[in-house]
Amino acid sequence: MDADIVQSVARYAEGVLGEEGFRYVSAVVANCKMLAWELEAQEEETPEDRNIDMNALALAGYLHDISTMQHGVNDHVRKSAEMAGEFLRGQEAPQTLVSKVEQIILRHTAANTEEGTPIEARLLYDADKLGRLSGLSVVTSLIEFGARYPNRSVNGDVLTAILRHIEERFIDLYQSLHTNPAREMARDKFNRTLAFLDGVIEHLSDSTPV
């Protein structure tokens, strides 16, 4: 694929998403590449899972959240796919590539595991979620709770309930990963964060209200 298209896509994503958003999707692209390389090296995978379109995967990684700044998160998968297709056609990318990128974006959700889901879509899902399987995600979740309920008083029981909910979401997220390389990459951070949450919950259960 012409390197100019990759550069154009990266510049477009940075311009639309801003510095912070572009930093995030760049990390997703890097995760996509690492997961793809690991998957291709695993002999137990099927030939179809080792035949990965790295170009389409990278472009989809840059463009999968492209609509969120303009339209928010509601229906952002479909809108991002539409914007990605429109931009790539404007760059005169081959129609086969445009269609592949659109399909990867459209089908990169956890629930979309039916037969025929492209391996690139499963890799994009896993790459997108790897950054959320760390202790930082716990802090982010607490910040989001505080922003959503600014006037809510928090005692030990409330904080315990919040952390239990975060832990359940954390486990569900780990179990939703599609590929062995993703689970292997996330395992250490997942186990450490889970142990941290269990420790805090146990401490709160034994302590006086905060």
N, C-alpha and C positions, 0 to 999 in steps of 0.2 A: 504494500500500500504506500502511496505517496506520503512521505514524511510531512509535506506541507499541510495535508489534511489533519494530521495529528496535532500539529502546532496550531492550526486554525481552531480546532475544537478546544484545545487547552485554553487558548486566548479567549474564546467565546465563553467558556465555562467560568473563567476568572472574572470576565467583565460582568456576567449576569449574577454570579453567586457572591462576588466580593471576596476579599482576602481570606476570611475565616472559612467560608463555604468552599472555596477552591482548595484550601489546605486539606479540608476533610475529604473531598472527592479525589484529590491526588493520593491521599493515603489509601483510599479504597482501590484505586488503580494499582498501586504498589502491592496491596494484598491480593488482588486478582492475579497478578503475574506470579507471585510466590505460590499461591495455591495451584495455579495451572501447572507450573513447573513440577511441583510435588506430585500432583495427580498423574501427570504424564509419566513420571518415573516409577509409579507403583504398578507392579506387574499384575496384581490381582484385579485391577480395574478393567472394564470391558474396553475393546478397541474404540467404541463410540465415545467413551468418556476420556480417552486419551487423544482423540482427534479434535483439538480445541482451536477455535479461530481466535487467536490472540489479538489480532487487530480489532475485530468487532467487539471483543470483550473489553479492551482498553477504552475504546470510544464510548461504549455503553457505560463504563465506569465513570467517565468524565461527565456524561450527560444524563445520568439516571435521576438526578434531583433538580434538573435545570429549571423546572417550572415553579419551584417552591417560593422563590423570592417574589415572583409576580402574582402567583395564584394561591399561595399557602399549601398546606399539606393535603387538603381534601382532593381526592382523585388525582393526586400529583403523578402517579405512575402513568396514567393514560396521557395526561397533558405533557409530561416530560417526553414521552415517546413521540408525540406529535411534534413538539418543538425540535427534538433531535432529528427527526426525519426531514423537517422543513429546512433546518440548517444544513444538513449533509447534502440534500439535493441542491441547495444554493451553492455548495462547494463543488458541484458536479461529481460527487462520489458515485460509484457504480450502484445501480439500483439493487443488486443482490446484497451489497454491503449495507445499504440504507435499510432494507427490509430486515436483515439479520439484527442490526442494532435495535431497531424498533421492537422486534420480538423479544430480544434479551431483556430490554427494559420492562416491557409489558408483563413478562412472565417470571420476574425475579422475586416473587413473594414466597413466603414460607408455605402458604397453603397451596401454591401452584406446583404440586409434585406429580401431577398426572403424567401418564406415559406420553412421551413426545416433548416434554419440557427440555429445551436445549441445555446441555451441560454448562454452557456459558452463563445462562440465567441462574442456575444453581450456584455457580461460583461467585457471581455478582452478589447474590443474597448473602452467602457466607462472608465474603469480603466486607460487605456493608455492615455486618453485625459483629465482626471480630473486635472492633474498637469499643463495643459496648460491654464486652465481657471482661471488665477490669474494675478495680476499686473506684476509679474515676466515675464510672457509671452510677455508683451508689451516691456519690456526692452530687452528681447532676440530678438524680432523682429527688434527692432531698431539697435541692434548690428549686426544682420545678414544683414540688409540693408547697414550699414556702411562698412562691410567687402566685400559685393558684389559690391558696388559702392564707392571705396575709394577716387576717385577724384571728386565726385559729390558735388557741392556746395549746401548747404541747407539754404533756406530762409523760411520765415513764410508760404508762399503758399505751398512750397514743403513739409514741415513738416506736414502741415494740411492734405495734400493729403495722405501722408504716414499713418498718424494716422487714417484717415477715412477708408483706406484700411484695416488696422489692426482691426478696430472696426467691419467691415463687416465680416472679417474672424472669429473674436471672436464670433459674433452672430451666424454665420453658424455652428461653432463648438459646441456651446451650444445646438442649435436646433437639431444637429445630434445625441445627446446622446439617447441611446435606452431605458434606464430603468428609472423608477421613482426615485429609490434611488440615482442614479447618478445625476439627475437633482436637487434633493433636496440638495445633498451634495455640488453641485457646485453653487447653486443659490446665496448665500450671496457674495461669491467671484466674481461671474459674475456681480451682480448688482453693487458692489463697483467699480469694474474695469471699467464697462461701464460708471458709473457716473464720474469717473476720466477722462476717455477719452473725454467725452462730455464737461467737464469743460475745459480741455486743448484746445480742438478744438475751443470752444467758445472764450476763451482768445486770442488765436492766430488770430482769425477772427477780433477781436476788437483792436489788438495791431499793432505796427509798425513792419516791417520785422526784423528778427533776423540776 
